[in-house]
Every structure is written in C-alpha cells, then in structure tokens.
Amino acid sequence: MDKILSFIKKYTSLLIPAGIVLSALILLIPTLLIGGSIKEKMDQSSRQGRKVDQLLGSSHSKQDVENETDYQDQLESDAKNVALLDKQTTQRELISYDIFPEPVDSSNQIFTDFGTKCRQKIEELLKRVNARSAPTANEISQELIKRGSSERMPGAAMYGRGRVRGRKGKGDASTKIKDAFLAQRAQVMALYATANVFDWYTFWKDYTFENEESAQEDCWYSQISYWVYEDVVETVKSMNSGSSSVFKSSVKRLVGVNFRKFADYLPESGRYSGMGGPGGGYGGGYGGGYNNMNVKGDAPKYVLKAGIPGVFGFAPWTGRVCNEKIDVIHFSVAVVIRADSVFPFIKELSSEKEHTFKGYLKDQKPETFKRNQITVLQYWQQPIDKLAPEHRRYRYGNDAVVKLNLTCEYIFSRSGYDEIKPTSIIEELKENAAGAAGAAGGMM
C-alpha cells in the first residue's frame, strides 16, 4: 500500500498531461470523422456549384421560355383546327332539312317532296355549267323540214355524217343542214349533259312510297350521291370557266356518275324525249329504252374491308375503309374531254372546293367551309369515234377528244355528319362491318 501511495505521489504531476492526451485522443476520432464528412459535403457543394455555373451559362432566357410556351400552345391550337377543318369538310348543305336524322313528321309526303327537291337540285347543277342535251331525232327532223328538205330519215341514218337515202344532191344538202343545226346547238351551250345521267334523278321521277325506313334510306343515299354529283359538276365548271360553247370547252360532255357500275353512255334508242324546246331541256335526254328504276342497285356502297376487290373489281391502293373517324365510298365518273385536259381535270377533281354551311337546323350564321374529299384511284382513256351511234348527235369541234373514265374514292368525316345519319344506316354499317370482319376471319 505504501508503495502504491509512493508511486502516485511520484507521478502525480504526469496524470494531468496524460488525461489531456487521452481526452485529445478521444476527441480526435470523431473530429476526423466529422471532418471527412464536411470535406465530402464541401466537395459535393463545390461540384453542384460548378454545375449550376454551367447551367446558368447555357440556360434559356425568359423570352426563350415564353416562345416555347407559345409554340406548344400553337401546336395544341393547330391540332384543334385540324379536327375542326376535318369536321367542316362534311358539313354540307342538305337537299331537305325535314328528313335527317329523323323525319319531322309522319307524313309520307315529305319523302315525295324530298324527291322533287332532289330533281330540282340536279337540274340546278346543270344550269351552273350551261349544260343542254343534244338535239333529239324529232328536233333534227323538224329542222330539215323547216329548211325545205322533204326527207325524213328514220333511226340511226338520221344521225350519220355519211350518205343518206335518196338522190345524191338531196342527201348531201340534208347532211349539211343537219350538221349546221348540230353545230349551232353546240355553240349555245358549254356542255352536253342531261339530268338523266344521274340515276337518282330518274329514280325520284315516279317514286312510290313503301315504308318509312326504306324511304329514309333512299333519301340518305340520294343526299350523299348529290354531294358527289356537285363536286363533279363544280370540277367541270372550273375546267370550262369562261367557255360559251362546247367548241371552246375543255370538258365537252358529262357521260355519267355511278356508284356500283362504271359510268358509260346511256343506251341509244330510237326515240328521245327532250323537255325544254329548241334549247334542249335540263331533264331531257333518252326516253323509251332507258328508265333505270333499279337505282338502289347503284346506290353508294360503304367500303368496309381493305385489301379485297371493291365494287369496281380492284382493291384500292389507299387501303381506306369505314372506321370510327371516316366513312368511305367509291364512284365512277366518265366525260368526253379534250385530250390535253385529262390531267388538269384529274387535278381539279381532287382539289379543294368551298361550300356554305348554315347548320343542319338552318339556325346558324352561314359560314364558308372547305372540302377536299376525292382521291382518284385509277383512270383510263380511249379515243372517240365521232361516227359511232353515241356521238352522231354531238359536235365537239376540231379538238382532239377522248373519253376519260375515273374510279374515285370519297371520304366523309363522321364528326361532320354522324349527327344526321339515320339510325337504320348506322345499324346497317355495324352489321355489315361485323359481317366483313367475320368473313375476313374465315379466310385466314
């Protein structure tokens, strides 16, 4: 014990420094740890500072941000405008505002009235392009008599340019009279066309009501057909702008517009029934042998399946079919046209056109909309034999002319006309679409 006390007394002076050293050692370890953490944080802050400096050097200005915001807003606006333009494409004037989407009353008369208006609208189309029918056989005969010719040339002989029956001098004189008369008619109109080249015009002439659903479908297919008729006629009007005679026109004759058959010349018959006196009526043309009352067989057919032959026997290269955004139909148009106007006509037919829309209830301020619904799928042309029966009553002038046939696609924006589409048409499209899908599945 004395030894311990003696040791403590001897080294007491060292205890305090030793305690300080020990305390320093104890404090050094966390100091080192904390110092390392602080250094890491300082390095991290330094790196962030350098990054911020870099970003500040390359950051967009306030004006840049405002410009980008404006750009994105413009993109959104453009998307809305495209949707609106797409809708306006199919918002067109109606033949009657009493039928779609449901008849305004239960009277059968509104369907008869629709037919009357449809025929009037078609006649008005032809007035827009100064169209007339070629002289009838009876008109030619009366002209020959008036000019002092006693010959009555029956049938096709009347239309020929060659020698007619009778003495040579008399026949030649009659031919000259006839040619002069036909040329005179061609000089007072810009286009050969009659309302009968549009099948729906013939259909409504002697319309018989069957039932409301069938009658409404007749009206619907007449309506969408009329829109196609209008685009074709507007194309002819543009091509013949400024023309006062067939001789000066690019498009000489409208042969036909059809939806389930290739447009072609109306059948020749021994009798013609003009309706408008010496000028040739808008409803004139072929009588007797031509009266297409099976027009429903030529009504537009909605295209439901891609990649298979359609009504005109080929699968369109566009691949477009009816879906939740568009409806698609095909049609055929044929014209007699100047040979050098073939491609300008195709371009014009496919070009943008304008129309006025005042609402399907006629309750809106009239607005001018634009449409571009036609795509030409195929075309072919053939030379004209001016002595052939289908041309003997026509005079096209000295231009080289051809018969041009086009098969076309027509697009309807569903957002623009679904609100007036009859229920029966909607259901028919659903059923046919399901049938087409089933048939396609069975072929796989």
Order of alpha helices (4+ residues) and beta strands (2+ residues): alpha-alpha-alpha-beta-alpha-alpha-beta-alpha-alpha-beta-beta-alpha-beta-beta-beta-beta-alpha-alpha
